[in-house]
Amino acid sequence: MDSGDDGRGGPSPGDYVHFPNNNNNNNNNSHNNSRSRNPNNHQQSTNTAGGCSLREQGDEGNSGGRKRSAENPIDCPSSSGWCPLDDPGLALWTWGRGEDGQLGVGEVVDEDEPVYVDSLRDVCVRDVACGSGHTVVLDGEGVVYTWGRGDDGRLGHSDNAWKYVPRPVLSLRGSAMIVEITCGSYHTAAVSSTGELYTWGGGMYGKLGHNSENGLYRPKRVDVLLGIPIRSVACGSRHTIAVTKNTGTVYSWGDKENGVAGHGDREGHQYTPKIIESIGNEYVTDISACGFHSGCITRDGRLFTWGEGWFKRLVLCSPLFVSQKLALNLLFDR
């Protein structure tokens, strides 16, 4: 699925890793243990994150997350072999819609308050990004974990199955160390320490940058940018943008409708990364992309925005389609 923006379409048969409905005593005991207040009450699970206390093919009640309360305190992760001794990393909490397993707690339920992702207890979490139905985490050693909705290959595990707990993206482990992650609604991207860009997931509109609309079930380096070190990447629903390390140049690719790609036209698709010429020689330090619009900030503090202009998202006073970036000079001339 790659045609909408909310990602609420259900999976096709066989996409889920099903939880069988078993109601015997052993399963009930397993459920109780998974919600244990004892932070040491967890066991290793094959091919999942280091502290995962369950398997994805288990009883329906199993859970890898616990709610924090006065009666149920949760210790944040301590330093481990994955983290510097003086830096224990971050603790990950998730909440909200969970029907695709994107909360990473082993269940397909919504949570109306933050839940601690216990399966990442022994992982030195550095960063997190959220798509429509999936979640991505980067650890201190450059290992990428993904979970949630798996269609389009957006999880990068060489299949389209749903994953209810964090799993490392194994195909990236032989690559250079990953230093940045991000994701759109249906695709995911990562930047290595050497400036190489990797993309995977839904390929419609050419948003993966591989000169086609084919989806990818595992990360692939964007070879068009080989030799051009990338500092940062951002993903919208139908497009991707990146900024270079050395010159602060912005590239974009994907859907052109309503100016989303920022190349001055509104029709067709851009299948490979292309420089956004109208920014000129500005050195861009930060980029951001959302559903159908993007923005960037230059070293001099100038803001540029482009893309679909409904709902004043481009700081405009009325709905307007903007096919090229709008330098909001009035913000700096006051």
C-alpha positions as CSV (number, residue, x, y, z in Angstrom):
1,M,0.0,0.0,0.0
2,D,1.4,3.3,-1.0
3,S,-1.4,5.4,-2.4
4,G,-2.8,7.1,0.7
5,D,-1.6,9.1,3.6
6,D,-2.9,7.5,6.8
7,G,-1.8,3.9,6.2
8,R,-4.9,2.5,7.7
9,G,-5.5,-0.2,5.1
10,G,-5.4,-3.7,6.5
11,P,-2.9,-6.4,5.5
12,S,-3.6,-9.1,3.0
13,P,-3.9,-12.7,4.2
14,G,-0.5,-14.1,5.3
15,D,1.1,-10.7,6.0
16,Y,0.6,-10.9,9.8
17,V,2.8,-13.1,12.1
18,H,-0.3,-14.4,13.8
19,F,-0.7,-14.8,17.5
20,P,-2.7,-18.1,18.1
21,N,-5.5,-18.0,20.5
22,N,-4.4,-20.3,23.3
23,N,-6.1,-20.1,26.6
24,N,-4.3,-22.8,28.6
25,N,-2.6,-22.1,31.9
26,N,0.9,-22.0,30.6
27,N,-0.1,-19.1,28.2
28,N,-1.8,-17.3,31.0
29,N,1.3,-17.6,33.1
30,S,3.4,-16.3,30.2
31,H,1.2,-13.3,29.9
32,N,1.5,-12.5,33.6
33,N,5.3,-12.8,33.4
34,S,5.6,-10.4,30.4
35,R,4.0,-7.7,32.5
36,S,6.1,-8.4,35.5
37,R,7.2,-5.5,37.7
38,N,10.7,-7.2,38.1
39,P,13.0,-5.5,35.5
40,N,15.1,-8.6,35.4
41,N,12.2,-10.8,34.4
42,H,13.0,-11.1,30.7
43,Q,14.5,-13.7,28.4
44,Q,16.3,-13.5,25.1
45,S,14.3,-14.0,21.9
46,T,15.9,-15.0,18.6
47,N,16.3,-12.2,15.9
48,T,14.7,-9.6,18.1
49,A,16.1,-6.8,20.2
50,G,18.5,-7.8,23.0
51,G,16.0,-7.4,25.9
52,C,12.9,-8.8,24.2
53,S,10.8,-10.9,26.6
54,L,8.6,-12.6,24.0
55,R,8.4,-14.2,20.6
56,E,6.2,-12.8,17.9
57,Q,4.7,-16.3,17.4
58,G,3.3,-16.7,20.9
59,D,0.1,-16.2,22.9
60,E,-2.0,-13.2,22.2
61,G,-1.5,-11.8,25.7
62,N,2.3,-11.5,25.6
63,S,3.6,-8.0,25.8
64,G,7.0,-6.3,25.6
65,G,5.9,-3.0,27.1
66,R,4.8,-1.9,30.6
67,K,3.1,1.2,31.8
68,R,5.0,3.2,34.4
69,S,3.3,4.0,37.6
70,A,4.0,4.3,41.3
71,E,3.0,0.6,41.6
72,N,5.0,-0.4,38.6
73,P,8.3,1.5,38.5
74,I,10.6,0.9,35.5
75,D,14.3,1.4,35.5
76,C,15.8,3.1,32.5
77,P,18.4,1.0,30.7
78,S,21.8,0.9,32.3
79,S,25.0,1.0,30.4
80,S,25.8,-2.3,28.6
81,G,28.3,-3.6,26.0
82,W,26.4,-1.5,23.4
83,C,26.9,1.8,25.2
84,P,29.8,3.8,26.5
85,L,30.2,3.3,30.3
86,D,29.4,7.0,30.8
87,D,26.5,7.1,28.4
88,P,23.6,4.6,29.0
89,G,21.6,5.9,26.0
90,L,17.9,6.6,26.0
91,A,14.8,4.8,27.1
92,L,12.1,4.4,24.5
93,W,8.4,4.9,25.2
94,T,5.6,4.7,22.7
95,W,1.9,5.4,22.7
96,G,-1.1,6.0,20.4
97,R,-2.4,3.9,17.6
98,G,-1.0,0.3,17.7
99,E,-3.1,-1.8,15.3
100,D,-0.1,-2.5,13.1
101,G,2.3,-3.4,16.0
102,Q,4.1,-0.1,15.6
103,L,4.4,0.5,19.3
104,G,6.8,-2.4,19.6
105,V,5.2,-3.9,22.7
106,G,4.2,-7.2,21.2
107,E,0.5,-6.5,20.9
108,V,-1.8,-4.8,18.3
109,V,-3.5,-2.5,20.7
110,D,-3.8,1.2,21.1
111,E,-2.2,2.9,24.2
112,D,-3.5,6.1,25.6
113,E,-0.4,6.8,27.7
114,P,3.3,6.1,27.2
115,V,4.4,2.5,27.4
116,Y,8.1,1.5,28.0
117,V,9.5,-0.6,25.2
118,D,11.1,-3.2,27.3
119,S,12.5,-5.2,24.4
120,L,15.0,-2.4,23.9
121,R,16.1,-2.5,27.5
122,D,19.7,-3.6,26.6
123,V,20.0,-1.4,23.5
124,C,21.7,2.0,23.6
125,V,18.9,3.9,21.9
126,R,20.1,7.1,20.0
127,D,17.2,8.1,17.8
128,V,13.7,7.2,16.8
129,A,11.5,7.9,13.7
130,C,7.8,7.1,13.1
131,G,6.0,6.3,9.9
132,S,2.3,5.7,9.3
133,G,2.4,2.2,10.6
134,H,6.1,1.5,11.4
135,T,8.8,2.7,13.7
136,V,12.6,2.9,13.3
137,V,15.3,3.1,16.0
138,L,19.0,3.7,15.8
139,D,21.4,2.5,18.5
140,G,24.8,3.7,19.6
141,E,26.6,1.3,17.4
142,G,24.8,2.3,14.3
143,V,22.4,-0.7,14.3
144,V,19.0,0.0,12.9
145,Y,15.8,-1.6,14.4
146,T,12.4,-1.6,12.8
147,W,9.0,-2.9,13.6
148,G,5.3,-2.5,12.8
149,R,3.5,-2.7,9.4
150,G,5.6,-4.6,6.9
151,D,4.0,-4.2,3.5
152,D,6.0,-2.4,0.8
153,G,9.1,-3.8,2.6
154,R,9.3,-0.6,4.7
155,L,10.8,-2.6,7.6
156,G,13.8,-3.8,5.5
157,H,13.7,-7.4,6.7
158,S,13.5,-8.9,3.2
159,D,9.8,-9.6,3.6
160,N,6.4,-7.9,4.0
161,A,5.4,-9.4,7.3
162,W,4.3,-7.4,10.3
163,K,6.7,-7.3,13.2
164,Y,5.4,-6.6,16.7
165,V,8.7,-6.2,18.5
166,P,12.0,-4.4,17.4
167,R,14.2,-6.4,15.0
168,P,17.6,-5.4,13.7
169,V,17.9,-4.7,9.9
170,L,20.5,-7.3,9.3
171,S,21.4,-6.3,5.7
172,L,22.8,-2.9,7.0
173,R,25.2,-4.5,9.4
174,G,27.8,-5.1,6.8
175,S,27.6,-1.5,5.6
176,A,29.3,1.6,7.1
177,M,28.0,2.7,10.5
178,I,24.5,4.3,10.3
179,V,24.3,7.7,11.9
180,E,20.9,9.0,10.9
181,I,17.5,7.4,10.3
182,T,14.1,8.7,9.1
183,C,11.0,7.4,7.5
184,G,8.0,8.6,5.5
185,S,4.5,7.0,5.5
186,Y,5.7,3.9,3.6
187,H,9.4,4.1,3.1
188,T,12.5,4.4,5.2
189,A,16.0,6.0,4.8
190,A,19.3,5.9,6.6
191,V,22.6,7.8,6.3
192,S,26.0,6.2,7.0
193,S,29.0,7.8,8.7
194,T,30.7,8.0,5.3
195,G,27.7,9.9,3.8
196,E,26.1,7.1,1.9
197,L,22.3,7.1,1.6
198,Y,20.2,3.9,1.9
199,T,16.5,3.7,1.1
200,W,13.9,1.0,1.1
201,G,10.1,0.4,1.3
202,G,7.4,1.6,-1.1
203,G,8.8,2.9,-4.3
204,M,5.8,4.7,-5.9
205,Y,6.5,8.1,-7.4
206,G,10.2,7.3,-7.5
207,K,10.7,8.4,-3.9
208,L,13.5,5.8,-3.2
209,G,15.8,7.5,-5.7
210,H,16.7,4.3,-7.7
211,N,15.3,5.4,-11.1
212,S,12.1,3.4,-10.8
213,E,8.9,3.0,-8.9
214,N,9.8,-0.5,-7.7
215,G,9.6,-1.2,-4.0
216,L,12.5,-2.6,-2.0
217,Y,12.3,-5.2,0.8
218,R,15.8,-4.4,2.1
219,P,18.0,-1.3,2.2
220,K,19.7,-0.3,-1.0
221,R,22.4,2.4,-1.5
222,V,21.3,5.3,-3.7
223,D,24.1,5.0,-6.2
224,V,23.3,8.3,-8.0
225,L,24.7,10.1,-4.9
226,L,27.8,7.9,-4.7
227,G,30.8,10.2,-4.1
228,I,28.5,13.0,-2.8
229,P,28.5,12.7,1.0
230,I,25.1,13.2,2.5
231,R,24.7,14.8,5.9
232,S,21.0,14.4,6.4
233,V,17.8,13.0,4.8
234,A,14.1,13.6,5.3
235,C,11.1,11.7,3.9
236,G,7.6,12.9,3.1
237,S,4.7,10.6,2.0
238,R,5.7,10.7,-1.7
239,H,9.1,12.3,-1.8
240,T,12.5,12.4,-0.2
241,I,15.0,15.2,0.3
242,A,18.7,15.2,1.3
243,V,21.4,17.7,2.0
244,T,25.1,17.3,1.3
245,K,27.9,17.4,3.9
246,N,30.4,19.6,2.2
247,T,28.3,22.2,0.3
248,G,24.9,22.2,2.0
249,T,23.3,21.5,-1.3
250,V,19.7,20.1,-1.3
251,Y,18.6,17.2,-3.5
252,S,15.0,16.0,-3.9
253,W,13.1,13.3,-5.7
254,G,9.7,11.7,-5.9
255,D,6.3,13.1,-6.7
256,K,6.1,16.5,-8.5
257,E,2.4,17.1,-8.1
258,N,1.7,20.5,-6.6
259,G,5.4,21.2,-6.5
260,V,6.2,18.6,-3.9
261,A,9.7,17.9,-5.4
262,G,10.5,21.6,-5.6
263,H,11.9,21.6,-9.1
264,G,9.5,24.2,-10.6
265,D,7.0,21.8,-12.2
266,R,3.8,20.2,-11.0
267,E,3.5,17.0,-13.1
268,G,5.2,13.7,-13.2
269,H,7.8,12.1,-11.0
270,Q,11.5,12.6,-10.3
271,Y,13.0,9.2,-10.2
272,T,16.6,10.1,-9.1
273,P,18.0,12.8,-6.8
274,K,18.2,16.2,-8.4
275,I,19.5,19.5,-7.1
276,I,16.9,22.1,-6.2
277,E,18.4,24.9,-8.3
278,S,16.2,27.8,-7.1
279,I,17.8,27.7,-3.6
280,G,20.9,29.0,-5.4
281,N,24.2,29.0,-3.5
282,E,22.6,29.0,-0.1
283,Y,24.3,26.7,2.4
284,V,21.5,24.6,3.9
285,T,22.0,23.4,7.5
286,D,18.7,21.7,8.2
287,I,15.9,20.0,6.2
288,S,12.4,18.7,7.0
289,A,9.7,17.0,5.0
290,C,6.2,16.0,5.8
291,G,3.3,14.6,3.8
292,F,3.4,16.8,0.7
293,H,5.6,19.8,1.6
294,S,9.2,20.4,2.7
295,G,11.3,23.1,4.3
296,C,14.9,24.0,4.9
297,I,17.0,26.5,6.9
298,T,20.2,28.1,5.6
299,R,23.3,28.9,7.5
300,D,22.2,32.6,7.5
301,G,18.9,31.6,9.1
302,R,16.8,32.0,6.0
303,L,13.7,29.7,5.7
304,F,12.6,28.1,2.5
305,T,9.4,26.1,2.0
306,W,7.8,24.4,-1.0
307,G,5.1,21.9,-2.0
308,E,1.4,21.7,-1.5
309,G,0.1,24.8,0.3
310,W,-3.3,23.9,1.7
311,F,-4.1,24.6,5.4
312,K,-1.5,27.4,5.6
313,R,1.2,24.8,6.1
314,L,3.6,27.1,4.1
315,V,2.7,30.1,6.2
316,L,0.4,31.4,3.5
317,C,-2.8,33.3,4.1
318,S,-4.9,31.1,1.8
319,P,-4.8,27.8,0.1
320,L,-2.1,27.9,-2.7
321,F,0.0,25.5,-4.7
322,V,3.6,26.4,-4.6
323,S,5.8,24.8,-7.2
324,Q,9.1,26.4,-6.1
325,K,10.4,27.3,-2.7
326,L,9.0,30.4,-1.1
327,A,11.7,32.5,0.8
328,L,9.7,34.1,3.6
329,N,11.6,37.3,3.5
330,L,9.0,39.1,5.6
331,L,10.2,37.1,8.6
332,F,13.6,38.7,8.3
333,D,12.7,42.2,7.1
334,R,10.5,43.2,10.0
